[in-house]
Amino acid sequence: MIRTVTGDIAPEQLGVTYAHEHLIATPPQWMAEKDPDLVILDLDKAILETELFRAAGGVSMYEASAWDYGRDAAALKTIAERTGVQIIATAGFNKGLWFRDRAGDWSTEQYEELMVREVTEGIGDTGVRGGVIKFGTGYNSISEAEERVARAAARAHRRTGAPLHSHTEAGTMALEQVEIMREEGVDVRRLAVAHLTRNVDPWYHRQVAATGVFLSFDQLSKVKYGPESDRVDATIALIEAGHLEQLLLGGDLARQSDLYAYERGPGLRFVLETWVPRLRSELGERGYTDARVDEVVETLLVHNPRRYFSFTAPY
């Protein structure tokens, strides 16, 4: 089963899915004041953006905003009910920079109990349950608090069977995250590591893929981090290295300037209407048959998310 904000569904119901997005989100106040472009709290605009996603062929998405990044589970339920899009909410935390002022001194057990409660009982008093457990790390570093959260996430995952999702800062520390998960007895095939297209290093991607985790390629459209060709080439490289079934796609659009509903940015339509057609074209140029291209795209957008977001038995 897969847990959405409007209830549990069968994996076959998931459909075309983005693996990492933000609809309602804001950083801590000090950062919001410094960079207001990061504040996306307008419910009507979130509904419009989600409707555009659905019109482009989208069915489901993982909304990756955590407790420390303005998560609003009730708003996500409203968006899902009004648009018909299936939304998976986050239990857990983002990174130490965001949670340190409010929860940086918590024990591993405190983090763990909150995560378990958010998955099994609900987020706050909303009754909405999280469908993914999230943790995160910093740029080329893992703080003591981030390590406690990571270990708590691993333990909460083992108690609930919910999939794990990790924030990496600029695509760093993925292998170190995997090592912590292994130390906690986690089957790392249940982990998706986010933002790896911020660090477009083919050798590094192969090392991460060799661990068995899902790789979340979720910075699609963000040319400020490098040309789109980097992300297309990285995707094809892993496909040709035998890791197609470990790849997830998304936009991670977390700024007003990213979203069409705010500032006519690329928006949630981009992956389906622009990026996937380009991937299809480039695969064709490399000799892939139309049937094989269709198979690749369906694997990336339907079959891989279906496997990843499904709960397993606790262990």
Backbone bond lengths (Angstrom), bond angles and torsions (degrees), N, CA, C in turn:
res aa  C-N    CA-C-N  psi(-1)  N-CA   C-N-CA  omega(-1)  CA-C   N-CA-C  phi
1 M - - - 1.454 - - 1.518 109.63 -
2 I 1.336 114.47 155.88 1.461 122.41 177.20 1.517 107.33 -121.57
3 R 1.315 117.49 134.89 1.472 121.90 -174.91 1.523 110.18 -98.67
4 T 1.323 117.49 117.34 1.463 122.75 176.47 1.520 109.62 -111.47
5 V 1.316 116.00 173.02 1.467 119.87 -177.13 1.520 112.25 -69.66
6 T 1.317 117.92 -17.37 1.462 121.12 178.32 1.523 112.26 -106.33
7 G 1.323 117.10 9.03 1.453 120.79 177.21 1.514 112.67 129.82
8 D 1.315 115.13 172.60 1.457 121.36 -178.93 1.526 110.06 -80.09
9 I 1.331 115.73 142.78 1.459 121.54 178.96 1.523 109.58 -129.19
10 A 1.323 115.58 161.93 1.462 120.47 172.91 1.523 109.03 -74.96
11 P 1.321 118.15 146.59 1.469 120.31 -179.30 1.524 113.70 -53.91
12 E 1.333 117.44 -34.03 1.467 120.32 -178.35 1.524 112.48 -65.94
13 Q 1.326 117.15 -17.07 1.463 120.92 -179.13 1.527 113.00 -84.41
14 L 1.321 118.30 -7.31 1.465 120.47 -171.15 1.523 112.43 -67.54
15 G 1.315 118.41 -46.12 1.459 121.52 177.97 1.520 113.34 70.78
16 V 1.330 115.90 -159.09 1.468 122.49 -178.91 1.528 109.05 -64.32
17 T 1.331 116.25 123.30 1.463 120.90 -168.33 1.523 112.20 -134.44
18 Y 1.330 115.37 135.29 1.463 122.22 168.74 1.524 108.12 -91.49
19 A 1.319 116.41 139.34 1.461 121.57 -170.21 1.519 114.92 -95.12
20 H 1.350 118.13 -5.54 1.474 118.91 -179.91 1.522 109.09 -166.13
21 E 1.341 116.26 105.99 1.466 120.89 178.78 1.526 110.14 -140.63
22 H 1.331 114.90 171.78 1.465 122.09 175.16 1.527 108.61 -135.87
23 L 1.319 116.00 127.39 1.462 121.47 177.50 1.519 111.67 -109.80
24 I 1.326 116.03 -44.66 1.463 123.24 176.84 1.521 106.50 -127.36
25 A 1.325 117.45 115.84 1.462 119.39 -174.45 1.520 110.83 -161.65
26 T 1.326 114.72 152.47 1.466 121.05 171.14 1.523 108.70 -160.71
27 P 1.318 118.00 142.46 1.456 120.25 174.45 1.530 109.75 -75.74
28 P 1.334 118.31 177.58 1.461 120.13 173.89 1.529 111.42 -54.66
29 Q 1.331 115.75 158.04 1.462 120.87 -171.92 1.522 112.87 -55.61
30 W 1.333 117.25 -40.48 1.467 119.19 -177.14 1.522 111.22 -61.52
31 M 1.346 116.67 -35.59 1.460 119.94 179.01 1.521 111.08 -80.19
32 A 1.317 117.12 -35.16 1.465 120.76 178.21 1.522 110.87 -61.88
33 E 1.330 116.59 -37.96 1.466 120.55 178.21 1.525 110.94 -70.22
34 K 1.313 116.31 -34.98 1.464 121.26 -179.74 1.526 111.53 -73.85
35 D 1.335 116.87 -36.27 1.467 121.90 -175.43 1.530 109.39 -139.55
36 P 1.331 117.75 77.95 1.474 120.64 -175.89 1.521 114.27 -64.11
37 D 1.318 117.96 -13.97 1.463 120.54 176.51 1.528 111.29 -61.30
38 L 1.339 116.54 -21.53 1.461 121.53 -179.57 1.525 113.03 -80.47
39 V 1.311 117.63 -7.98 1.466 121.30 -176.60 1.529 109.31 -89.84
40 I 1.318 116.56 109.90 1.470 121.07 177.06 1.536 107.82 -125.38
41 L 1.313 115.74 90.73 1.462 121.97 -173.19 1.520 113.72 -122.93
42 D 1.326 117.89 4.75 1.460 121.62 -176.53 1.533 109.57 -82.80
43 L 1.331 115.94 112.27 1.460 120.42 -176.41 1.525 111.88 -63.49
44 D 1.321 117.51 -42.67 1.467 120.14 -179.19 1.524 111.53 -62.41
45 K 1.334 116.27 -40.10 1.468 119.38 178.19 1.526 110.95 -67.85
46 A 1.323 116.36 -37.11 1.467 119.37 177.45 1.525 110.85 -64.06
47 I 1.314 116.56 -38.59 1.467 120.44 177.82 1.525 110.17 -65.29
48 L 1.332 117.05 -45.10 1.466 120.17 178.07 1.522 110.74 -59.35
49 E 1.318 117.04 -46.55 1.466 120.46 -179.01 1.530 110.63 -60.54
50 T 1.317 115.83 -40.67 1.461 120.27 -179.99 1.522 111.32 -68.72
51 E 1.322 117.08 -36.40 1.469 120.57 175.59 1.526 111.09 -63.55
52 L 1.325 117.08 -38.30 1.464 120.62 177.22 1.528 110.85 -65.46
53 F 1.321 115.87 -38.44 1.469 120.90 175.60 1.526 110.45 -60.54
54 R 1.320 115.88 -45.36 1.466 119.13 -179.90 1.529 111.09 -65.56
55 A 1.317 117.03 -40.81 1.466 120.27 179.85 1.527 111.49 -62.95
56 A 1.336 116.69 -27.79 1.470 121.19 178.96 1.523 112.54 -80.34
57 G 1.334 116.66 -6.66 1.459 120.47 179.26 1.510 114.80 114.18
58 G 1.344 117.11 2.40 1.453 120.41 179.48 1.516 112.18 -75.53
59 V 1.315 115.73 147.21 1.465 121.63 179.85 1.525 111.43 -119.41
60 S 1.333 116.85 -40.33 1.463 121.48 -174.41 1.522 110.13 -141.57
61 M 1.336 115.33 159.81 1.467 119.86 173.71 1.519 110.22 -154.01
62 Y 1.325 114.54 152.31 1.461 121.33 170.60 1.514 108.06 -93.85
63 E 1.338 116.90 120.50 1.458 122.86 177.86 1.523 106.93 -94.46
64 A 1.330 116.43 110.33 1.461 122.32 -165.70 1.524 114.62 -91.82
65 S 1.322 118.11 10.85 1.466 120.19 179.23 1.523 109.51 -72.58
66 A 1.322 115.98 124.08 1.459 121.47 -176.19 1.527 111.32 -99.77
67 W 1.313 115.06 179.26 1.472 123.88 -179.18 1.523 111.63 -50.50
68 D 1.328 117.03 -38.42 1.457 122.12 -175.63 1.521 112.87 -93.00
69 Y 1.343 117.11 9.62 1.463 119.32 -178.67 1.529 111.01 -134.73
70 G 1.319 115.04 39.44 1.459 120.20 171.28 1.507 115.71 76.52
71 R 1.315 118.24 20.55 1.468 121.04 178.66 1.530 110.94 -53.60
72 D 1.326 116.03 136.47 1.467 122.21 177.73 1.523 107.46 -134.63
73 A 1.312 115.57 90.26 1.465 120.38 -174.22 1.519 112.06 -64.16
74 A 1.330 117.15 -37.41 1.467 119.86 179.58 1.522 110.73 -63.85
75 A 1.332 116.74 -40.88 1.466 120.16 178.16 1.523 110.78 -64.30
76 L 1.325 116.93 -39.75 1.466 119.63 179.00 1.523 111.05 -62.56
77 K 1.320 116.60 -38.49 1.466 119.35 177.41 1.524 110.52 -64.23
78 T 1.328 116.59 -41.27 1.467 120.29 177.72 1.526 110.80 -61.00
79 I 1.331 116.43 -45.19 1.469 120.67 179.43 1.525 110.28 -59.85
80 A 1.317 116.19 -45.35 1.465 120.19 -179.45 1.523 111.16 -62.34
81 E 1.319 116.67 -43.34 1.464 120.31 -178.18 1.526 111.62 -66.77
82 R 1.313 117.33 -36.42 1.466 120.29 -176.84 1.525 113.17 -80.61
83 T 1.316 117.18 -26.75 1.472 119.98 -175.24 1.522 113.74 -105.26
84 G 1.320 117.20 -21.11 1.454 120.24 -174.59 1.511 114.38 81.94
85 V 1.332 117.04 0.76 1.464 120.87 177.30 1.524 109.33 -81.78
86 Q 1.319 116.64 135.70 1.460 121.80 179.47 1.531 108.98 -84.61
87 I 1.324 115.93 122.18 1.463 121.78 -174.94 1.523 109.32 -116.39
88 I 1.308 115.73 132.37 1.461 122.81 176.48 1.523 107.63 -103.33
89 A 1.327 117.08 126.62 1.465 122.13 -176.52 1.527 111.22 -97.34
90 T 1.322 114.29 164.31 1.460 122.60 -174.85 1.521 112.16 -100.63
91 A 1.315 115.95 132.38 1.458 122.95 164.31 1.524 107.08 -103.34
92 G 1.336 116.93 139.74 1.453 118.47 176.67 1.509 114.53 111.13
93 F 1.336 115.70 -148.11 1.453 122.17 -166.71 1.525 111.09 -136.36
94 N 1.346 115.00 165.21 1.456 121.19 176.62 1.525 109.37 -94.85
95 K 1.315 118.77 -91.71 1.465 121.59 -177.30 1.520 109.42 -139.20
96 G 1.327 115.41 164.92 1.452 120.44 -174.48 1.509 114.69 -58.24
97 L 1.319 117.51 -35.36 1.461 120.88 179.92 1.513 111.10 -56.65
98 W 1.328 117.34 -33.15 1.462 120.73 -177.44 1.522 112.60 -89.21
99 F 1.341 119.16 -35.88 1.463 118.61 -174.37 1.525 114.43 -99.63
100 R 1.316 118.26 -6.65 1.465 119.67 -170.87 1.522 113.15 -61.54
101 D 1.331 118.23 -36.39 1.463 120.20 -176.72 1.520 112.20 -73.03
102 R 1.321 117.89 -28.26 1.460 121.67 -176.79 1.522 113.14 -100.59
103 A 1.319 116.52 -28.98 1.463 118.10 -173.22 1.520 112.79 -147.21
104 G 1.324 117.58 19.56 1.452 120.35 -175.33 1.512 114.93 -67.85
105 D 1.341 117.09 -18.40 1.462 120.16 -178.39 1.524 112.63 -102.90
106 W 1.313 117.81 9.69 1.460 120.06 179.01 1.526 110.67 -67.91
107 S 1.323 114.91 156.33 1.461 120.66 174.50 1.526 110.00 -83.34
108 T 1.320 115.46 163.80 1.465 119.76 176.08 1.521 110.30 -56.31
109 E 1.325 116.47 -39.83 1.462 120.75 -178.08 1.523 111.62 -65.60
110 Q 1.322 117.89 -37.59 1.466 120.28 177.80 1.524 111.23 -64.36
111 Y 1.315 116.23 -45.42 1.468 119.47 177.07 1.530 110.17 -59.84
112 E 1.306 116.01 -45.81 1.464 120.73 -176.99 1.522 111.42 -60.56
113 E 1.328 116.73 -46.70 1.462 119.40 -177.18 1.522 111.49 -64.34
114 L 1.337 117.17 -37.54 1.464 119.23 177.18 1.527 110.32 -62.98
115 M 1.319 116.70 -45.78 1.467 120.06 -179.13 1.523 111.50 -61.28
116 V 1.314 116.68 -45.50 1.465 120.16 179.79 1.521 110.25 -61.42
117 R 1.311 116.53 -44.26 1.471 120.41 -179.79 1.526 111.07 -62.37
118 E 1.346 116.97 -40.57 1.464 119.62 -178.74 1.524 112.19 -66.94
119 V 1.322 117.18 -28.23 1.467 120.77 178.14 1.524 111.55 -83.09
120 T 1.327 117.24 -41.31 1.465 120.15 -170.71 1.520 113.89 -93.79
121 E 1.353 117.60 -32.00 1.459 120.57 -176.13 1.523 112.41 -110.73
122 G 1.314 117.03 -44.21 1.448 120.04 179.68 1.513 111.69 147.47
123 I 1.319 115.02 162.23 1.462 122.68 -179.46 1.520 108.06 -89.33
124 G 1.336 116.00 115.15 1.456 119.66 -175.70 1.518 110.02 58.09
125 D 1.334 115.83 -134.19 1.466 120.34 178.96 1.525 111.66 -105.90
126 T 1.341 117.08 20.65 1.467 120.93 -174.82 1.523 113.49 -80.45
127 G 1.327 116.78 -23.51 1.454 119.80 -172.85 1.516 113.33 78.75
128 V 1.328 116.79 -5.01 1.470 121.91 178.21 1.524 108.36 -84.22
129 R 1.310 116.83 127.22 1.461 120.52 -177.73 1.528 111.69 -101.32
130 G 1.318 115.55 142.24 1.454 120.96 178.33 1.514 111.48 -71.80
131 G 1.332 116.05 144.51 1.453 120.97 179.72 1.507 114.32 -109.68
132 V 1.339 116.48 -1.80 1.466 123.17 179.35 1.520 107.64 -145.49
133 I 1.325 117.04 141.54 1.467 122.12 175.37 1.526 108.17 -103.26
134 K 1.335 115.28 126.38 1.463 120.22 -172.77 1.528 111.96 -117.83
135 F 1.330 115.19 145.03 1.462 122.74 169.36 1.516 107.48 -142.59
136 G 1.336 117.05 170.12 1.454 118.88 -178.24 1.509 112.69 -155.76
137 T 1.325 114.83 166.04 1.459 121.35 -179.25 1.521 109.79 -135.87
138 G 1.336 116.14 168.91 1.449 122.04 -175.85 1.520 112.87 -90.05
139 Y 1.325 114.86 -172.86 1.464 121.42 -178.78 1.520 109.85 -77.04
140 N 1.325 116.16 111.15 1.466 122.85 -179.80 1.520 112.93 57.51
141 S 1.331 117.15 25.72 1.461 119.72 -178.35 1.521 110.36 -158.73
142 I 1.325 114.63 156.84 1.462 121.79 172.52 1.519 106.56 -131.12
143 S 1.316 117.09 113.60 1.459 120.71 -179.53 1.529 109.84 -72.92
144 E 1.340 115.87 166.89 1.463 119.43 178.44 1.520 110.76 -60.68
145 A 1.336 116.86 -41.33 1.464 120.04 179.58 1.525 110.90 -66.13
146 E 1.329 117.00 -40.77 1.470 120.00 178.23 1.523 111.33 -63.26
147 E 1.321 116.88 -36.58 1.464 118.81 177.21 1.523 110.93 -66.61
148 R 1.334 116.97 -39.63 1.468 119.25 177.26 1.526 110.60 -61.75
149 V 1.331 116.38 -42.69 1.466 119.97 178.64 1.528 110.63 -63.98
150 A 1.322 117.07 -42.34 1.468 120.36 179.78 1.524 110.99 -60.91
151 R 1.324 116.11 -44.64 1.468 119.06 179.53 1.529 110.62 -67.20
152 A 1.318 116.15 -36.96 1.464 119.67 176.62 1.522 110.85 -63.53
153 A 1.335 116.15 -41.56 1.465 120.19 178.82 1.525 110.55 -62.01
154 A 1.322 116.16 -42.36 1.464 120.09 178.58 1.524 110.81 -59.82
155 R 1.319 116.40 -44.53 1.466 120.07 -178.22 1.526 111.30 -69.90
156 A 1.338 116.35 -38.76 1.466 119.76 177.22 1.527 110.50 -64.76
157 H 1.314 116.11 -38.80 1.470 120.54 175.76 1.518 110.72 -59.75
158 R 1.309 117.20 -45.86 1.462 120.04 -177.18 1.527 111.24 -67.22
159 R 1.325 116.85 -29.24 1.470 120.30 179.14 1.523 112.62 -79.03
160 T 1.335 117.47 -28.07 1.466 120.59 -172.69 1.525 114.62 -111.48
161 G 1.328 117.35 -24.97 1.458 120.75 -174.22 1.512 114.30 81.82
162 A 1.346 117.74 3.43 1.465 121.05 179.37 1.526 110.26 -70.63
163 P 1.330 118.23 144.94 1.467 120.54 177.20 1.524 111.56 -64.57
164 L 1.324 115.73 154.77 1.461 123.22 179.71 1.526 110.46 -105.02
165 H 1.336 115.51 143.96 1.463 121.57 179.28 1.520 107.75 -137.72
166 S 1.321 117.18 133.56 1.465 118.91 -178.22 1.521 111.95 -121.95
167 H 1.328 114.71 138.69 1.464 121.78 169.91 1.517 108.06 -85.28
168 T 1.327 116.76 129.98 1.459 120.78 167.09 1.520 107.87 -113.30
169 E 1.302 116.73 142.19 1.460 120.27 177.10 1.525 108.11 -86.82
170 A 1.326 115.18 113.87 1.468 121.96 -178.95 1.523 112.36 56.20
171 G 1.330 116.01 32.43 1.460 120.03 174.67 1.508 115.34 72.36
172 T 1.340 117.81 21.52 1.463 121.13 -179.72 1.528 111.04 -103.91
173 M 1.313 116.47 161.03 1.465 125.66 173.11 1.532 114.19 72.22
174 A 1.311 117.44 16.31 1.469 119.25 179.63 1.527 111.48 -63.11
175 L 1.317 117.66 -45.48 1.460 120.20 -178.10 1.521 111.27 -67.14
176 E 1.320 116.49 -34.08 1.466 120.14 177.22 1.531 110.62 -68.65
177 Q 1.322 116.69 -37.09 1.464 119.93 174.63 1.529 110.61 -60.94
178 V 1.311 115.74 -44.93 1.464 120.25 -179.83 1.524 110.67 -60.00
179 E 1.319 116.80 -39.94 1.461 120.09 -179.46 1.525 110.98 -63.20
180 I 1.328 117.27 -41.75 1.468 120.21 177.09 1.522 110.21 -62.05
181 M 1.322 116.92 -43.99 1.464 119.96 178.93 1.526 110.86 -60.00
182 R 1.312 117.11 -42.89 1.465 120.21 179.78 1.524 111.00 -64.32
183 E 1.328 116.56 -39.32 1.464 119.68 178.02 1.521 111.35 -60.89
184 E 1.327 116.31 -28.54 1.464 121.39 -179.99 1.527 112.62 -91.28
185 G 1.325 116.78 6.44 1.453 120.12 176.07 1.510 115.30 80.18
186 V 1.330 116.93 18.89 1.463 121.24 -178.23 1.527 110.76 -80.44
187 D 1.316 115.97 138.74 1.462 121.65 166.93 1.523 105.69 -76.03
188 V 1.321 117.75 103.11 1.465 120.47 -170.31 1.520 113.02 -69.35
189 R 1.310 117.73 -5.73 1.465 119.42 171.72 1.526 111.18 -68.20
190 R 1.321 117.18 -8.45 1.462 122.29 178.02 1.528 111.94 -95.80
191 L 1.333 117.18 5.27 1.465 122.87 -179.01 1.520 110.89 -107.64
192 A 1.333 116.45 134.79 1.467 122.07 169.00 1.520 108.11 -110.78
193 V 1.310 116.87 126.18 1.462 122.64 -179.22 1.526 108.40 -99.27
194 A 1.325 115.96 121.73 1.464 120.89 -172.32 1.525 112.80 -91.77
195 H 1.324 113.81 159.72 1.469 125.00 169.65 1.525 114.08 68.25
196 L 1.310 117.29 25.96 1.462 118.97 -178.17 1.519 112.97 -72.17
197 T 1.330 117.91 -14.18 1.464 118.73 173.83 1.523 112.12 -81.85
198 R 1.331 117.70 1.34 1.462 119.83 167.45 1.527 110.65 -78.57
199 N 1.300 116.47 -13.94 1.467 122.40 -178.76 1.529 106.95 -131.05
200 V 1.331 115.55 79.04 1.469 120.38 -172.59 1.529 108.99 -82.93
201 D 1.308 113.84 79.09 1.464 123.38 -179.50 1.527 106.76 -120.82
202 P 1.324 118.55 103.73 1.472 120.55 -174.43 1.526 113.61 -55.89
203 W 1.324 116.73 -40.58 1.468 119.44 179.37 1.521 110.20 -63.20
204 Y 1.329 116.61 -44.94 1.466 120.86 -179.98 1.525 110.38 -63.10
205 H 1.313 117.18 -43.39 1.461 120.22 178.19 1.531 110.84 -58.36
206 R 1.316 116.89 -40.99 1.469 119.30 179.54 1.523 111.27 -65.99
207 Q 1.328 116.72 -38.18 1.466 119.82 178.00 1.522 111.08 -64.41
208 V 1.317 116.39 -42.50 1.466 119.99 178.63 1.525 109.92 -65.59
209 A 1.320 116.82 -45.46 1.464 120.40 -179.17 1.527 111.40 -61.66
210 A 1.319 117.08 -33.96 1.465 120.75 -178.69 1.524 112.63 -63.50
211 T 1.330 117.51 -19.38 1.468 120.41 178.54 1.524 111.67 -75.48
212 G 1.327 117.15 -19.62 1.456 120.66 -179.60 1.510 115.20 101.10
213 V 1.335 118.47 -3.68 1.462 121.03 -179.60 1.527 110.65 -71.63
214 F 1.333 115.69 164.53 1.457 120.94 166.15 1.526 108.45 -80.28
215 L 1.324 116.74 141.20 1.462 122.39 175.14 1.523 107.95 -106.21
216 S 1.319 116.25 119.22 1.461 121.29 -179.17 1.523 109.19 -92.46
217 F 1.324 115.25 107.58 1.466 121.76 176.42 1.524 106.50 -92.87
218 D 1.325 115.46 91.89 1.461 120.55 -164.83 1.524 113.81 -128.37
219 Q 1.295 117.55 27.60 1.467 120.65 175.53 1.531 109.85 -117.02
220 L 1.313 116.14 27.06 1.457 120.86 -176.02 1.522 109.84 -65.07
221 S 1.312 115.95 132.56 1.478 127.72 -176.63 1.518 113.02 95.92
222 K 1.339 118.89 -11.43 1.467 120.57 -173.40 1.533 110.66 -88.23
223 V 1.313 114.91 78.24 1.462 121.41 -177.35 1.525 111.56 -65.90
224 K 1.316 117.81 -20.33 1.471 119.99 177.07 1.526 111.55 -60.45
225 Y 1.329 117.44 -21.62 1.461 121.32 178.55 1.528 112.36 -95.95
226 G 1.319 117.21 3.29 1.457 121.33 -178.40 1.511 109.99 135.33
227 P 1.325 117.44 158.90 1.469 120.33 -176.23 1.525 111.66 -62.92
228 E 1.332 114.89 153.74 1.466 119.26 -179.54 1.519 111.34 -60.53
229 S 1.323 116.23 -26.12 1.469 119.34 178.02 1.524 111.57 -58.37
230 D 1.332 117.72 -32.86 1.466 120.19 177.84 1.522 110.91 -58.66
231 R 1.335 115.95 -45.76 1.458 120.34 -175.91 1.531 111.83 -73.81
232 V 1.324 116.05 -36.57 1.468 119.23 175.59 1.526 110.07 -65.35
233 D 1.325 116.62 -47.05 1.467 120.36 -179.23 1.527 111.32 -62.48
234 A 1.336 116.86 -40.10 1.467 120.09 179.65 1.520 111.13 -64.07
235 T 1.319 115.73 -38.25 1.463 120.15 178.19 1.523 110.62 -64.90
236 I 1.317 116.58 -48.55 1.465 120.32 -178.78 1.528 110.79 -65.20
237 A 1.327 116.88 -36.85 1.467 119.88 179.53 1.523 111.17 -60.56
238 L 1.331 116.93 -42.16 1.463 119.12 179.82 1.524 111.63 -73.03
239 I 1.319 116.56 -34.13 1.466 119.11 174.83 1.523 109.57 -59.72
240 E 1.328 115.97 -46.40 1.465 120.05 -176.79 1.526 112.44 -74.31
241 A 1.335 116.34 -16.27 1.466 120.00 175.02 1.528 111.67 -89.02
242 G 1.332 116.62 3.06 1.458 120.37 175.94 1.509 115.63 92.92
243 H 1.334 117.54 17.63 1.463 120.53 -175.66 1.525 113.46 -113.00
244 L 1.324 117.65 23.60 1.464 120.57 -179.57 1.520 111.77 -53.07
245 E 1.324 117.66 -41.65 1.458 121.03 -173.33 1.521 113.30 -77.50
246 Q 1.338 117.07 5.68 1.468 120.75 176.58 1.525 112.59 -111.75
247 L 1.316 118.18 4.76 1.463 120.70 -173.90 1.523 111.98 -100.77
248 L 1.333 115.19 137.47 1.458 123.57 175.01 1.523 108.39 -125.40
249 L 1.329 117.36 149.71 1.467 121.81 -176.65 1.524 111.87 -121.24
250 G 1.332 115.40 149.17 1.460 121.37 174.77 1.511 110.25 -174.06
251 G 1.307 115.57 179.98 1.455 120.39 -177.96 1.512 114.52 -108.93
252 D 1.352 117.43 -26.60 1.465 121.37 -174.32 1.525 110.14 51.07
253 L 1.313 116.46 49.40 1.465 121.01 -177.63 1.522 108.54 -85.81
254 A 1.326 116.30 102.22 1.458 121.19 -171.24 1.525 112.99 -122.94
255 R 1.319 116.69 15.54 1.464 121.60 178.01 1.524 109.76 -124.72
256 Q 1.333 115.52 151.70 1.460 119.31 174.71 1.527 110.29 -56.71
257 S 1.318 116.32 -39.25 1.464 120.50 -177.92 1.526 112.75 -70.63
258 D 1.343 117.22 -14.92 1.463 120.73 176.46 1.523 112.02 -79.94
259 L 1.326 116.23 -25.14 1.458 121.21 -164.75 1.519 112.69 -104.22
260 Y 1.305 115.91 139.48 1.461 120.60 179.98 1.521 110.90 -64.81
261 A 1.309 118.10 -39.48 1.461 121.50 -174.40 1.522 112.52 -65.10
262 Y 1.321 117.92 -25.07 1.461 121.72 179.14 1.526 111.54 -93.91
263 E 1.325 116.09 -59.15 1.466 119.93 -171.20 1.530 112.75 -131.88
264 R 1.334 115.86 24.38 1.462 121.49 178.29 1.536 111.83 58.01
265 G 1.343 114.90 35.97 1.456 120.38 174.10 1.521 111.11 -75.62
266 P 1.330 117.76 -175.02 1.469 120.76 -177.65 1.526 112.95 -55.78
267 G 1.317 116.33 -40.97 1.454 120.88 175.42 1.517 114.27 70.27
268 L 1.322 114.15 -178.87 1.455 120.73 -174.85 1.522 113.55 -70.85
269 R 1.313 117.70 -10.14 1.465 119.66 176.39 1.525 112.04 -76.30
270 F 1.321 117.30 -20.36 1.465 121.03 -167.11 1.527 113.06 -56.94
271 V 1.311 117.20 -48.96 1.469 119.12 -174.89 1.524 110.62 -59.76
272 L 1.328 116.99 -46.85 1.463 120.27 -176.44 1.522 113.05 -76.39
273 E 1.326 117.19 -37.03 1.464 119.48 -173.73 1.528 113.83 -91.73
274 T 1.327 117.75 -22.94 1.465 120.70 -175.80 1.522 112.95 -121.62
275 W 1.331 116.76 -50.69 1.466 119.63 -172.52 1.526 112.10 -72.36
276 V 1.305 116.83 -47.14 1.468 119.31 -179.19 1.532 111.55 -63.40
277 P 1.345 119.66 -43.09 1.471 117.91 174.60 1.527 112.99 -58.54
278 R 1.331 117.31 -37.18 1.464 118.86 176.71 1.530 110.76 -65.62
279 L 1.328 116.73 -43.58 1.464 119.38 177.46 1.526 110.46 -58.75
280 R 1.322 116.28 -43.58 1.468 120.05 177.51 1.533 110.73 -57.32
281 S 1.322 115.92 -46.49 1.458 120.40 -178.37 1.524 111.33 -62.52
282 E 1.333 116.65 -44.85 1.464 119.28 -177.26 1.527 111.84 -69.68
283 L 1.330 116.74 -34.69 1.463 118.64 174.97 1.526 110.42 -64.13
284 G 1.338 116.03 -40.85 1.461 119.83 177.38 1.509 112.04 -61.49
285 E 1.334 116.46 -40.17 1.462 120.60 178.77 1.527 111.61 -63.85
286 R 1.318 116.55 -24.58 1.466 120.76 -179.68 1.525 112.04 -92.58
287 G 1.317 116.68 8.25 1.452 119.88 173.58 1.509 116.10 97.38
288 Y 1.327 117.57 5.66 1.458 119.84 177.33 1.532 109.27 -70.95
289 T 1.313 117.01 137.23 1.460 120.30 175.62 1.523 109.81 -72.71
290 D 1.325 116.76 161.91 1.463 120.34 177.85 1.520 111.02 -58.67
291 A 1.318 116.73 -39.96 1.463 120.52 -179.68 1.524 111.07 -64.35
292 R 1.332 116.68 -40.64 1.466 119.85 179.25 1.521 110.55 -68.80
293 V 1.316 118.11 -38.78 1.467 121.09 177.43 1.524 109.73 -60.87
294 D 1.319 117.15 -45.35 1.468 120.50 177.98 1.526 110.64 -58.55
295 E 1.317 116.27 -41.54 1.462 121.27 -179.46 1.529 111.00 -64.31
296 V 1.327 116.52 -42.69 1.464 120.91 179.11 1.524 110.51 -61.84
297 V 1.315 117.29 -48.29 1.464 121.10 -177.08 1.523 110.83 -64.26
298 E 1.317 117.43 -42.13 1.466 119.72 179.40 1.524 111.01 -66.03
299 T 1.312 116.66 -35.30 1.466 119.91 176.73 1.522 110.66 -64.24
300 L 1.328 117.00 -45.70 1.461 121.51 -177.96 1.522 112.63 -64.95
301 L 1.314 117.16 -40.99 1.466 121.16 -170.25 1.521 114.57 -99.85
302 V 1.323 117.64 -19.70 1.467 120.16 -175.73 1.528 111.80 -121.53
303 H 1.327 117.15 -60.48 1.463 119.79 -171.24 1.527 112.78 -69.20
304 N 1.334 117.72 -43.89 1.464 119.11 179.88 1.527 112.24 -64.72
305 P 1.341 119.32 -48.32 1.469 118.68 176.03 1.530 112.45 -58.50
306 R 1.318 116.98 -38.67 1.467 120.29 179.80 1.523 110.56 -58.81
307 R 1.326 116.92 -44.58 1.470 119.83 179.60 1.518 111.18 -70.37
308 Y 1.324 116.03 -43.75 1.463 119.14 -175.02 1.524 112.36 -65.98
309 F 1.318 118.24 -47.50 1.463 120.69 -173.11 1.526 113.55 -78.46
310 S 1.318 118.77 -6.30 1.461 121.49 178.86 1.527 110.87 -73.50
311 F 1.318 116.02 136.07 1.459 121.48 174.42 1.529 109.34 -70.68
312 T 1.318 115.49 151.23 1.456 121.85 171.17 1.521 108.29 -114.60
313 A 1.305 116.84 171.78 1.460 120.11 175.43 1.528 109.14 -68.26
314 P 1.333 118.55 143.11 1.474 120.16 174.40 1.528 110.15 -57.16
315 Y 1.326 116.03 152.48 1.466 119.62 -178.89 1.524 110.72 -151.12
